[in-house]
Amino acid sequence: MTSVTGVPAGTVAFDSAVSAAGGSVSIDVWAGLGGGTSSDRGDYVLSRTNGAALFGEAYGTLPGLVIDISPDGGFDGPNGTPASGLTFSFETPVTAVGFAVADWGTCCFNPNSALFLSIDDGLPILVATASAEADGLFANAAGELVSELFIAAFSDAGGFSSVKVWGDGSGEALYAGSALRYALFAPGEVPVAVPLPAGGVLMLAALAALGAVRRRTR
């Protein structure tokens, strides 16, 4: 199941859901991504799914660095495959994870631009689709329309150890990361207020503050 809102509201909802489930949120603001093929962040390892180097860059008002995961970047395989994205590999299984995606849905719809997640190398989960730029514009805390998403996944059926994210908007610029939120709580403890589809994984898509800074869409 997916929904879209501003990142301030999305992160509050994420933290509140974890708290209500008896867990606590860990937040890793990305810094120090020096171009290696992976980054050990303590509780998890961050890597490009295709094994390419991690080059972080600032984006808008996001607090941490993001990584270019443009679907037509240098990776093996056709456009829109998991290889074009990022992988988070957790040392200890988690039951909730969330992070930012930037510059999504600004062009290249063909006819849609979609975002996907895969949990523990399972089948792709469609997180969100856009068929026009307006579909990816939401108000930030200042009331400005922005094009940056916060994606989260919850499981009430036990922990998961890896998450992959990628997009399929052929020709569009796409970035992910900034600050990874993650948590562990007991199976079955996701609050009733958080809807869950079959299979026990909840997908939330939310838009964050981008301000007046917009990246060039390729």
N, C-alpha and C positions, 0 to 999 in steps of 0.2 A: 504494500500500500504506500502511496506517495502523497505528499502535500508540499505546498510552497509558501514561504513567508519570509520576513526579513531575518537576517542572521541574529540580531539582538534577541528577537522573540524565539528563534530556533534554538539558540544556545541555552536560553533560559528554560525552554521546554525540555531539552536534552538533560540538563542538570537536574531539573525537577523530577523527571521520570526516573533517573538513576537514584536520586535521593529517596523517592517514594518506594523504590524497589529494595531499599536497604543497602545500596552501594555508595561509593564515593568516586567522584570524577577526577581523573588525572589529566593534566593538560601539558602538552609539550609544544612550546612555541618554537618553530623551526628556525635555526641559525646554524652557522658553521658548516654549510653544505659545500665542501670544497672541491667537488668535481670527481670524487671517487665513485666507484660503481655501486656502493652501498654505504649506508650510514647507520651505525649501531647507536640507537637512541636510548639504550638502557633496557627498557621493557620490551622493545620491539626493534626490528631492523627495517629500515626504509630502503627500497631499491626501485630502479626502473625495471619494469617487467621484462624488457628486452635486454637487460644487462648493460645498458648505456650509462654514461656518467651522469651524476646528479649535480646540476648547476642551478643553484637557487637564485632568485631575484625578488626584489620588493615589488609589491603590487598594490596600488591604491592605498587604502587605509588599513589593510590587513596587518596584523601585528607581527607575523613571521614571514619567512621566505616561501615562495611558491616555485613549482617546477613545471617547465613547459611539457605538456603531454598532448600537443597538437596531433590530431589523428593522422595527418599525412607527414609526420616526422620520420626520422631515419630509423625504421624498425623493420624487421622481417615479417612478411605477411600482408594481406590486403588491408585496406583502410577499415578502421573500426574494430580491430581485433584487440584482445587483452594486451598484446605485446606493446601497444602504443601508450599504455598507462603506467600506473604505479602499483607496487605491492607493499603491503604492511605485513610483516611476519612477527607475531607475538611470541615471546618466550614462554609466557603463561597464558592460556586461553582467556579471552574476554567475552563479555556478553553485550557490550555496546561500544560503538566507535563512531566518531564524527569528525569532519574536516571540511575545508573550503574548496570550492571549484570556481575559477574565475574566467570571465570573458566567454561564457557559454551562451549559445543561442543568438549570436550576433550576425550570423550569415550562414550560407552553405547548407541549406535545408534539404534538398535532394530526396524526397520532399520534406524530411524532418531532420533535425539534429537531436540525437539521443545520448543519454548518459547511462552507463551500466556499472553494476558492481557484481563481483563474484565472491562468495563466501566459501572458504576452504576448497577452492577450485571447483565449486559446483557450477550449475548452469547459470548463464548470465541473468541478472535481475535488472529489468528495465526500471530505472529510477525516475527519469523525467524525459519528456520530449518537447520540442519547440518546432513550430512550422513558420513562425515569423518572429522578428526581434521583440515585438511586444510581449510575446509569451515568456521571455526571460527577463522582463523588467519588473522590479518590485521596489517599493519604498523602503529606504533605510531609516535609521533613527532620526535623521534630519528631514525626512520626507522627500528626499531625492530619489528618482528612479534609477536603479542600479542593475547591473547584470553580473552578479556573483552569487554562487550557490553555496550553502552549507548542506552537506549530505551526511546522514546518520543511519546506522543500522543497529537494531536491537534484536536479541534472540531470547525467547523464554524457554528454549528447549536445550539449554546447555551452552557451553562456551564454544567459540571458534578461534582458530589460530592464525588465519590469514585472510586478508581482504585485498582484492584487486579493483581498481577503478579505471575506466577509460571512456572515450567518446567516439562517435562515428560521424561527426559533421565534417565531411570531406572538404578540406581547404580552410577550415576555421582555426583560429588561435584558441588554445585551451590551456589552462593552468590549474594546478591542484596543490593543496597543502595548507600552509600558513601556520595552523596550530591544530594538532591532533588531540582530540578528546577521546578518552577510553575509560572503561569501567568494567567491573565484575560484580555480579549479584547472583543470588541463588536462582536456579531454574524455576520458572513458573511465577516469578515475582514481578514481572512487568505490570505496572498498574493497569486497571481496567480502562482507565481514560486513554491509554495508548493503544489504538487498534492494531491487531495483528492478523495478517493474512495466513492462509494455510502454509504450514511449514515453519511457522514461528519466527519469521524474520520480518521486522518492520522497517520500511524505508521511509525516511523523511528527507525532503529536499527543501532547502530554504535559501533565501537570498540575503547577502550581507552588504555592508557598507563599502561602496567603491568610490564614493565622492565624485569629484569632477575629473578624476584621472581615469582615462580609458585607454586600453591597449589597442594597438593597430591590429585589426583582423586580417589575416593573410588571405 
